[in-house]
Amino acid sequence: MIEKSKNKIESIRHSLSHLLAMAVLEKFPEAKLGIGPTIKNGFYYDFALPAGALAEAGLSDLEKKIREFIKQDLEFKKESATFAEAKKLFKDQPYKLELAKELNKNKEKISIYKTSPSKPINKLTNLQFTDLCAGPHIKSTKEINPDAFRLTKLAGAYWRGDEKNKMLTRIYGVAFETEKELKDYLEMLEVAEKCDHRVLGEKLDLFMVDEEVGKGLPLWLPNGYFVRRKLENFMHELEEKNGYKHVLTPILAKEDLYKKSGHLAHYKDDMYAPIEIENEKYYLKPMNCPHHHSIYKRSKRSYRELPLRLAEFGHVHRFERSGVLSGLLRVRGFTQNDSHIYTDEASLENEIINVIKLTREVYETFGIKDYWFRLSLPDFKNKEKYGDIKNKEMWEQGSAILKKALKDSGHEFVEAVGEATFYGPKIDVQTKNIYGKEDTLSTAQVDYYSASRFNLYYADKDNTEKPIIIVHRAIMGSFDRFMAFLIEKTCGNFPLWLSPIQAVILPISEKQNAYAEKILGELKEENIRVEIPDASETLGKRIREAELKKIPYILVVGDKEIEAKSIAVRQRGKGDLGLMKTEKLIEKLKKEISEKTI
């Protein structure tokens, strides 16, 4: 029943995308149609429109037109077409014609859907709307609840996601079976948008992106960099405590290194173009692993040195297409919380279990609970991604060890065939972002691939050489990405130990300035990060400003507080705590900081 309902709503959403195309053609007869697929919770359609033809304010008119179509009980009829027929049907639609040519070239069936309105849309449609489409669709528009969809926004999108192609106008919509589902979703969206890390990054002065610097290259502002350094210090201390040794490697390397690692064969499209230096090609590093392998093999390694855990806060660059860049979640330059564990087979499962334990410890510290484990396995049928695999038995062995480690750690998990990397199976830690989209928090991968490529061996007890096994591990993923998750999951309400400003002191008037300065000095003496903001505004406005800045503690001082030798304390999320002696407040704050209270 659930699957049937899911298929029904997918068909409704797909059908609405066609109705959207009909509405756009009626308003802009010269529009060229791109594609109109379903997406999570809705649909979109891409159009080539005259410059400035449509603004977001115009979406309501398109919605009205779609509702008119729905009332006409239009039918969706599927037909097959020859390439010759498709050429005639789409002679004025170059993007549809391009898709039809590809289908014909690949000897795939050309499927079209016809939607018949009660009156002509425009002269180009021959009294019908025809779209190149595989479906599925509903039988008729009477199956659509006219009050359960909404056109939400406009965006730019390159045709087929390629920056070399024309920028089209993408119209997004959401749709559900009932009006209540739509209302609930829009309310969730409204809350989510308030916690969007891109919005809060601006409001809380955490980070910025400047077009002059470059897309996908965030600039960390003092507040944001403070929080990020706290994350780095926390992980550095935790990793050292767990036997990791930290290294530092350059941000670029010669071409040969990435040929050897396999990145140029499997990952080149996601790497920046090479830099010519003294007739040699250098690449900005997309990953730290080949650099760490170079460190491992600088000397002959003994089994006594294993496991060797090398860690680095490594700055890497990847060429993400501009269409997918998003705040700190998808960037072109970022710093990984990276580690490579070099181990033998006997210790492999235990190392994986320790990584899982460390992952849990980190997430519990930050109050992240809504995550699950995914076992990402290879799909040996995918020759393009896994064609280099020679020893399938070894991959299956690695997959079995990861599965056993998850079970022995007491964790449920889901399996995902085809999600493994080109060099090994992995455990992904998954979560949902504020918009309900699944994202990856961290990974732990088993690598049997690099030992032979980099000649990575160790001397066993009997002095025979054996290939090393590598665990690639990134508990916070990247500090940039983890920061985005942390901002959104806390809605910017960082715990006290992470907050750039932990408290503000607000004297009611100038008469209390001296007392406020005295309290300021006492708190700073105890390493509490505290400020006295500019007092030119009213007390109410200053309190509101501190609340908007998500300051954990607001300390108000007036004549009454001076007389009681105390402070009026307001705690974020709890409200007024009443009067408190300075020493009592310091004791409370230091306890909250030392315990990293959520």
N, C-alpha and C positions, 0 to 999 in steps of 0.2 A: 504493500500500500504506500509506504514511504517513497519507494523508487518510482511508483506510478505518479505520485504527486510531484516529485522532483522533475520528472520528464514533462509533466503538464506545464509547470511554471517556466521551464526552459523553452518550451514551444511558444508560450505566451510572450516571453521576452523577445524571442527571435521574430515573432510576428509583429510585435510593436516596432522593431527596428525597420521593418518594411513599411509600416504605416508612417513612420517618421520620414522615410525617404519619399513617400508619396506627398506628404505635407510640404517638404522642402521643395520638391519639383513644382508643386502648385504655386508656391511663393516665388521661387527662382527657377523658371523654366530652363535657363541655360546651365543649371547646376550639373556637375559631373559626379557620378556616384562611385565611391570607393567600395569599402566592405562594411558590413553591419552585423557583427557577431554578438552572441550573448557573452556576458562576463558575470562575475559573482554579484548577485543581487540585481542584475540589470542587463544593459545592452549599450552599444554605441553604434554610430554610423559616421563614416568619413565622407566629406564632400569637398569638391573644388568649387568654391563660390567666388563671386566678384569681391574684390578687396573692400573690406568694411561693410559687407552686405548684411551681416548678422551680428547682433550684440546679445548678451545674456538676457536683456530685457525682452528680446523678441522670442524667447523660448515659450512664454505663456501663450502667444498666438499660435505657435506650432502645436502646443498641447490641445488647444481648443479644436484645431483642425483634425487632429488625431481622434478626439472624442466624437467628432462628427462622423468620421469614417467608421468608428466602432458601432455607432447607432445604425449604420446602413446595412449591418449584417453581411459584410463582405466575405467572400469565400477565397480560400487559398488553395490553388490547384497546382499540383506538381506535374511537370511534363519533361520529356527528354527532347534534346535538340541535337541536330547534327552541327558540325562546325560551320557549315555554310549558312544554316538557319541562324546560328548564334551571331555570325558576322552581320547579318541583316538586322537582327533584333537590336544589337548594341553598336550599330555603326556610328551613333552620335555619343557613345559612352566609351572613351578610350581605355579606362581602367578595367571595365568589365571585359572589353575585347582582349586586353592583355591576359587576363585570367583565363578566358576561353581558349586562347592560343596555347597556354601552358597545359591545360587539360587535354587539348587535342594532341599536343606533342607527346604527352605522357600516356596517350591512349586511354585516358580516363573518361568516364561517362559525363556528358555535359547535361547538368540538371538545371531546370529553370522553374520558378514559381510565378504564377499569374494571379493577380488580385484584381477583381473586377468591381469598381465602384458603380454607383447608380448613375453618375454623370461623369463626363470626361474630366480628367485632371488637366491635361493640356494636349496640344496637337501632336506632341512627340510620342505620346503613349498609345496611340490608336485605341482610345477608350479603355485601355487596360494598363495596369502597372506590371511590368515584367522584370524580374530580377534573376540574376545568375546565382543560384543558391542550391545547396545540397539538402537544406531543411534540417530538422523537421519543423513543421508548423501546425498550428491548430486548424480545425476544419473551417471555422468562420469566426468573425470578430465578436459574435455574441458570447463567446467563451471568455472574453476579456472584461474584467471589471473596470469601467471607465474612471472610477475613483481610486484605483489602486496602483497608478503609475505616476511618475513625475519626471520631467526633463530637468536635469540638475545643473549641468555646466557645459561650457565650451572649452576646447583645448586645441592646441596645434598638434598635428601628427604627420610625420613624413610618410608618404606613400610607401607601404611595405616596410616601414621602420628604417628606411635607408636615408641618411642625411643628404645623399646626392640627388634624391628625388624631390619633387614638389611638396611643399608644406600644405596639407589639407586642413580643413576645419572639422574637428571631431565633436559631435554632439553626444553627450552622455545622458542616459536615463536609468531610472530604477523602476522595478515593477514587482508586484506581489499578487497573490490571489485575492487578498482581502484588503480593505481600506485600513483596518487596524494594524496589519502587518506593515503597511507602508508608513503609518503614523509612528509606530514603534521604531522603525528603522530610521526615520528622519530625526526623531528625538535622540536616538543613539548617535547619529551623525553630528547633531548639534553639540552634544557633550564632547564627542571625540575631537571635533575641530578646535575646541577650547584647550584640549590637552595635546594637540599636534605639536611635535617638537620644533617644527619650523616656525610656528606662531610664537611659542614660548621662548624659543631661542632669540627672537627679536625683542620680546617684551622684557625678558629677564637679563638681557645683555650677555648672552652666552656665546653666540657665534654669529658670523655673517658670511655671506657669499657676495663677492664683488666681481662684476662682469669684466672689469679691467684686469683683475688677477686671473680669472678664468672660471668657467663652469666646473662645478664639482670639486672645487678646491677651497674648502672652508677656511675662514680666518677665525681663530679662537680669541675671543675677547677675554679681558681679565677674569670676570666671573666664571665663564665657561672653562677657561684653562685652569683655574683654581680647582674646580670640581674634577676635571680630567686628571690633574696631578695627584689628587687624593686617590683616584681609582688606580693610577699607576703605582703609587707608593704602597697601597693596600696589596696589590697583586705581587709586587716585588718582594715585600716582606713575607707574604704567604708562600710564594714559590721557593724562596730561600729556605724557609722552615721545612719545606717538603723535598729538599735535596736538589733543587734546580740551580744550575750555574748560568749566570747571565753573560751574554756576549753582545757585541755590536758589530754590524757588518755594513758595508757601503750601500748606497741606494742605486747603484748601477753596476753592471758587470759586462764582460766581453760576450760576444755572440756564442762562442763555443760552449760556455757554461750552460746556456739555455738550450742549445742543441743537445747537449749531453743529458740534461734533466728531462727533456721531452716537452718543455714548455713551448718551444718554437713549432713543434709538430702539432701539438694539441691546443695551444693557448694563444697563438700568435695574434689572432684577431682582437684579443682583449689586452694586448700589450701596445705600448707606445712605439712609434717608429724609431728605428735605430739612430744613434748619434755617431757621426764619423769623427774619430779621434786618431790622428796619425795613421791613416789608412786602415784602421780597424773599426769594426762596428761594436758599439756598446748599446745596451738596452737598460732603461730604468727597470729595476727589479719588480716583478709582479708578485713574487713570493720569496720568503726567506730561506726555504728549504735547501736549494742548491748551495747557498753560501754556508749554511750550517754543515752540509756534507763535506765541504772543503775543510772546515775546522776539524771535523771528526777524523779525516784521513791524513792529517798532518803528521801523525805518528802511528806506529804500530800499536794496536789496542789489544789488551788482554781481557779475558773473561772477568778478571778481578775488578776491572773498571766499570763493569756493567751492573745495572743500567746507567747510562750516561744521559743526564737530562739537561740539554742546552735550551736556554730560554732567551728571548729577545723581544723588546718592544720595537719591532722592525717597521720602519716607514716604507710603504710600497706604493706603486702607482699602477693603475689599470685603466685601460681606455674604455670607460663606460659610455654608451651612446647618450647623447644629450637628452633624448626622450625618456630615459629611465632614471636620470639623476633626481635625487630626492633628499634635500636637506643633508643630514649626516648618515642616512640609511644607505644611499647609493651615491658614492663619491668617486673621484678619480685619484685622490691621494689620501691615504689613511694609515694608521698605525696599528699593527696587529699585536694582540696579546699572545705571542706565538711561542711554541716550544716543539722541539724534536727529541724524542726519547729513543735512544739507541739501545736495543736490548737483544737478548737471546730468546730462543723459543720457550725455554723453561720459565722465564720471568714475564712473558708477554701478557698473559691473562691478568696477573697480579698488577701490572702497570696500568692496564685498562681499567681495572676495578678502582685503583687509586685515583685515576683521572676522573672517574664517575663520582667518587666521594668528594674530591676537591671541587668539582662542578657544583655539587649539591651544597657544599659549605659556602661557596661564593654566592649562590643565588639566595640561600637562606639569609645571609648577611644583609642583602639588599631587598629582602621581602618579596622576591620574585617566586611565585608559587604556580602560576598558570603555564606550566611547560610540560612537555612530554618527550620521550625518546623515540627516535626513528632509526631503524637499522637500514642503512642505504646500501643496496646490493647491486652487483653488475647485471647487465642484460647482455649476455654473450651474443645475442642475435644482432645487436647494434655494432656492426663491424667498424663504423666510422669512429666510435668512441672507444671501443675495447678491442680493436683489431690487432693491437700490438701484444695482447696477452698470449703468452706461450704456455704458461703453466697454470691451467685452470684449477688444478687440484690445490695449488698453493692459495689461490684466491678463495676457494671454497673453505679451506682450512682457516684462513683469516676471518671469513664470515662466521664460521662456527665458533671461533674464540670470542668474537665480539658478542655473539648471541648468548654464549655461556656466561660471559662477564656481566651482561645485563641481567640475566636470570639470577646469577649468584648474588648480585647486588640487590635483588628483590624488586626489580623494576619491570613494569609492563612496558611494552613497546610495540610499534607498528613497523611493518616491513615495507620497503619501497624499492622495487626492482628497477634498475636503470638510473638510480640516483648516486651510485658510487662514482668516485673520481676516476681518472684514467690510470691512477697508480695504486688504487686499493679500495676495499670496502670501508665503510665508516659508520660511526654513530653520530647522528645529528640531534641536537637539542632544539626542539621546535616550540614556538609560541605563536599566539595570535596578537597582531598589533591592534591599536585602538579602533581600526576600521574593519576588524574581523578577518584580515588577510593573514595567512600563515607565513611566518618568517623563521629563519634559522638564527638561534642565539649563539651556538658554538658547535664545534665538531671535534671528533677524535677518530683518526684514520690509521688503518694498518697498511704499511707500505712494504711489499716484497720486491717492488719494481726498481727502486733506486740502488740497491746494493750492487747489482751487476753493472749498472750504468756508470756508477762512480767508483767501483772497485772498493766497496766498503766491507771490510772483514774484521774479524777478531780472532785471536789465538785462543783455542779452547784448552781445557786442562791438559790434554795430551799434545798440545802445541800444534794441532792441525787448524788450518784456516777455515772458518765458517762464515757464511754471509750474515751480515747484521740485519735485524728487523727494525723498522722505524715506525714509531707512533707519532703522527702529526697531531698536535693538540693546540686548540685556541679556545680557552674557557670563556673569555669575554668576547671572543670573535675578534673584533677590532674595538679599540677604545672609543672611536667615533660612533660606531654602530651601537655599542653598548650604552653610550651616553644618550643616544636617541631613544632607545628602549626605556632607559631609566627616567628620562624627562617625561615620557608619555605614561609610563606605568605609575609614576608619582604625581602626574599632572603638574610637575615643577615644584612640588612640595618635598624638597630634598630633606633627608634626615639631618638632625642638627650637626653631626660630625662632618657632613659633606657641604653644608650651606656656606657659601662665600661670606655672607653676613649672618651671624647667628642671632643678633639682637640689635634693636635700635632703642635709644633713650629719647623720650619726647618730653621736654619740660613744657608745662602748660603755658608759661610766659617767660619773659627775660629774667624775672625775679628768681627763678629756679635754676638758672644757667650754672651757677657756681656749684650747686649740689649735683646737678647732672654731670658736670665735668669730674667731680669727685668719684661718682659711681663709675663713670667711664674708665678712669684710671685704675680703680680696684678690679674691674672686670678684665681689662687688658693685662694687668699684672698676672692674671690667672690664664692668660692666653685665650680668652674669649674674644671672638671677632665681633666687635661692637662699634656702632657709630652713633653720632648725634646729627641727624639730618638738618638741613637748613630750616630755620624756624620762622620764615616769613609767612608761611601759610597758617590757617587755623588748625587747631589740634585735630578736629575731625577729619580734615583733608589729609593731614600728615599720617593719621592712623590708616586711612583708606589707602594711601600711597604705599605704606609698608605692607598692607595686606595684599595689594596687587603685586608687589615684589616678592611675595611668598616668604617674608621674613619670619622665622620660627617664633621669636619672642619680641613683644612690644612692651617696653618699660616706660610707664608714665610717672612723672614726678611733678607734684604741686605742693602747695603749702602744707596740706594734710600729711603728705608722705614725708616731708622734711621734719615736721613735728614728731611723727612716729619713727623717724630714722629708718624708713622703709622705702619700698618701691611698689607701685601698683603693676602687677604682672598680668599680661594677656598672652596666652599660648595659642599658636596657630592650631586650629581644629578643635580647641577646647574652650576658648573664650577666657573670661576673667578668672584669675586664680586668687584674686584679692591681694592684700598687702603682704609683702615678704621682706624679711631682713636681707641685706646684701649677702652676708655669709651663707644664709640658707639657700638663696638663689644660686650662688656660685657652686655650692655643693650639689644642687639639683642638676645644673647644666653639666658639670664635670662628670657626673655619674652617667647622664644620658649620652655624652660624647664617648666616654671610655667603653660603654657597653654597646655602642653603635645602635642605639634604640631606633626602631623603625617608627 
